[in-house]
Amino acid sequence: MANVVRLGIAGLGTVAQGVLNILQHNHAIILARSGVDLRVTRVASRAAKRDVDLLGATFSTQLDTLYNSDDVDIVVELIGGETTARDLIEASLAANKPVVTANKAVVANFGNQLLASNQHVALKFEAAVAGAIPILQAIQQGLVANRFEHVVGIINGTCNYILTAMQQSGTAFDVALSAAQELGYAEADPTFDVEGIDAAHKLAILLALAYDTQFNFDDIYIEGISKISPADIIYAQELGYCIKHVGIARRSAGSDDDNDGVIEARVHPVLLPEHQLLANVNDVANAILIKSDAAGHTLFSGPGAGGAATASAVLSDVVNVAQDLLRGGEGPTTQNRAPVTIVPIAQVRSPHYLRIPTQDQPGVFAAVAQALSNHEISIEAAIQKQPSSVDEIVDIVILTGIATDAAIQAALGEVQQLPQMAGEIARIRVETLE
Ligand SMILES: NC(=O)c1ccc[n+]([C@@H]2O[C@H](COP(=O)([O-])OP(=O)(O)OC[C@H]3O[C@@H](n4cnc5c(N)ncnc54)[C@H](OP(=O)(O)O)[C@@H]3O)[C@@H](O)[C@H]2O)c1
């Protein structure tokens, strides 16, 4: 019994059932590998579920039974949402119970306060980022000796599924979204996923751990994928690129070797060269590409969601915390989380893809080129498509040289005023990730 660690699980949904299921089948493997004998003593959720085996645990509808009971050593928060989940985590930590959670929204929004006020009780959240992929452990342990140049991830499976479907079958965004919803890959209200908020929650966590900073969700620039058109996917392919939705945390070009204090943090669609490793991560898969000074490029990929996959990451945290408890230590939680300066998006520099719909008239390309040139933006490649016989509209497609977002914005403001303009301009940043 000396190595028994007792769990109190909050929630009885997809991930909680995944945890119970893994413990039912892999308890002996976990014990043999880690020396920890995990027992679920309590489950608390809104309602009991007859068909779920609680492994002998006591069920309650009262969440406070988890942190008020002597027979719970670790609280596992799997109810989701923000307010009740945050209150549960806060109360558990205050009651000296370590917490493992999969809740990215709570960690991204309230992580600073939760960690600061409970520095000696562990709060772990591996499952909050990229499902099964042990990316937080990789950053904090496997790559601990490295300074990170960039951490770039496909961290929202819904967006990746939709973009992959648009690329492989030429469907429009709405059609691909409906297919994702039918398959259970997108929520009935998909806003959090397709508008990039979920990815930004995860990026806030990656950023905090990779750059030893506070959680900075509010300063992350966020753009979703709902404006990506099939035309953009096709033109990107013609130029040798693939469109992906990514979260990017990167040391700013201006940062010196000893200073990680100025960071780019942004979530938006990008054009990636089609040979790039991340460009070939498809469907609902997640992947994170890290460039660091000693290890170089490392890529982590795998399922970013799903009950079993997420539960795998939850249990990895549980075992780590349990081992610390058995050793009699509390385990490190926060060290020196300094504030960080996030570079305003206007100052971020990158090449851009532009699709400019215009009337098919002489001189229009020259006028567009002049507007770009007025803001010192060079043209690296251009395609002028044939007009469609229906409306005589041509798409001018341009890959620019490196320019700030502010310069692109100003140039496009001028282009949009041209009398030949025939629609809204599409612009997508280009990343080579070298
Ligand atoms: N599902 C995934 O693939 C995945 C991946 C990564 C991270 N996560 C994170 O994991 C967490 C759990 O996700 P999930 O998919 O398992 O959610 P879920 O299937 O909706 O399960 C949530 C469970 O919590 C219960 N619950 C909700 N609010 C409650 C409250 N106020 N009091 C008591 N019980 C409450 C629900 O009760 P009812 O059964 O009565 O509804 C349900 O049993 C979330 O933070 C989510 O973001 C999930």
The ligand as a MOL file (V3000), in Angstrom:
LIG
                    3D

  0  0  0     0  0            999 V3000
M  V30 BEGIN CTAB
M  V30 COUNTS 48 52 0 0 0
M  V30 BEGIN ATOM
M  V30 1 N -12.4130 15.8310 -25.6000 0
M  V30 2 C -11.1830 16.0690 -26.0270 0
M  V30 3 O -10.7500 15.4980 -27.0350 0
M  V30 4 C -10.2890 17.0130 -25.2790 0
M  V30 5 C -8.9880 17.2250 -25.7410 0
M  V30 6 C -8.1220 18.0700 -25.0280 0
M  V30 7 C -8.5980 18.7080 -23.9030 0
M  V30 8 N -9.8900 18.5110 -23.4930 0 CHG=1
M  V30 9 C -10.3310 19.2070 -22.2960 0
M  V30 10 O -10.7300 18.2450 -21.3280 0
M  V30 11 C -11.7720 18.7640 -20.5270 0
M  V30 12 C -12.9410 17.7830 -20.5430 0
M  V30 13 O -13.3750 17.6320 -21.8740 0
M  V30 14 P -14.4340 16.5060 -22.2850 0
M  V30 15 O -14.3840 16.4230 -23.7580 0
M  V30 16 O -14.2380 15.2980 -21.4890 0 CHG=-1
M  V30 17 O -15.8080 17.2230 -21.8630 0
M  V30 18 P -17.2330 16.5320 -21.7330 0
M  V30 19 O -17.3140 15.2870 -22.5210 0
M  V30 20 O -18.2140 17.6330 -22.0120 0
M  V30 21 O -17.3100 16.1440 -20.1860 0
M  V30 22 C -17.4440 17.0820 -19.1580 0
M  V30 23 C -17.9650 16.3440 -17.9330 0
M  V30 24 O -18.0140 17.2350 -16.8460 0
M  V30 25 C -19.3510 17.3000 -16.3270 0
M  V30 26 N -19.5880 18.6930 -15.9230 0
M  V30 27 C -19.6060 19.7980 -16.7150 0
M  V30 28 N -19.8290 20.8900 -15.9810 0
M  V30 29 C -19.9710 20.4680 -14.6930 0
M  V30 30 C -20.2270 21.1320 -13.4720 0
M  V30 31 N -20.3960 22.4580 -13.4140 0
M  V30 32 N -20.3040 20.3920 -12.3470 0
M  V30 33 C -20.1540 19.0520 -12.3940 0
M  V30 34 N -19.8930 18.3670 -13.5210 0
M  V30 35 C -19.8110 19.0730 -14.6570 0
M  V30 36 C -20.2510 16.9030 -17.4800 0
M  V30 37 O -21.4700 16.4230 -16.9850 0
M  V30 38 P -22.6010 15.8390 -17.9680 0
M  V30 39 O -22.1180 14.4460 -18.3010 0
M  V30 40 O -23.8340 15.8360 -17.1330 0
M  V30 41 O -22.6350 16.7650 -19.1430 0
M  V30 42 C -19.3930 15.8110 -18.1310 0
M  V30 43 O -19.5260 14.5830 -17.4560 0
M  V30 44 C -12.0940 20.1480 -21.1090 0
M  V30 45 O -11.3980 21.1350 -20.3820 0
M  V30 46 C -11.5580 20.0690 -22.5210 0
M  V30 47 O -11.1830 21.3300 -23.0450 0
M  V30 48 C -10.7330 17.6740 -24.1500 0
M  V30 END ATOM
M  V30 BEGIN BOND
M  V30 1 1 1 2
M  V30 2 2 2 3
M  V30 3 1 2 4
M  V30 4 1 4 5
M  V30 5 2 4 48
M  V30 6 2 5 6
M  V30 7 1 6 7
M  V30 8 2 7 8
M  V30 9 1 8 9
M  V30 10 1 8 48
M  V30 11 1 9 10
M  V30 12 1 9 46
M  V30 13 1 10 11
M  V30 14 1 11 12
M  V30 15 1 11 44
M  V30 16 1 12 13
M  V30 17 1 13 14
M  V30 18 2 14 15
M  V30 19 1 14 16
M  V30 20 1 14 17
M  V30 21 1 17 18
M  V30 22 2 18 19
M  V30 23 1 18 20
M  V30 24 1 18 21
M  V30 25 1 21 22
M  V30 26 1 22 23
M  V30 27 1 23 24
M  V30 28 1 23 42
M  V30 29 1 24 25
M  V30 30 1 25 26
M  V30 31 1 25 36
M  V30 32 1 26 27
M  V30 33 1 26 35
M  V30 34 2 27 28
M  V30 35 1 28 29
M  V30 36 1 29 30
M  V30 37 2 29 35
M  V30 38 1 30 31
M  V30 39 2 30 32
M  V30 40 1 32 33
M  V30 41 2 33 34
M  V30 42 1 34 35
M  V30 43 1 36 37
M  V30 44 1 36 42
M  V30 45 1 37 38
M  V30 46 2 38 39
M  V30 47 1 38 40
M  V30 48 1 38 41
M  V30 49 1 42 43
M  V30 50 1 44 45
M  V30 51 1 44 46
M  V30 52 1 46 47
M  V30 END BOND
M  V30 END CTAB
M  END
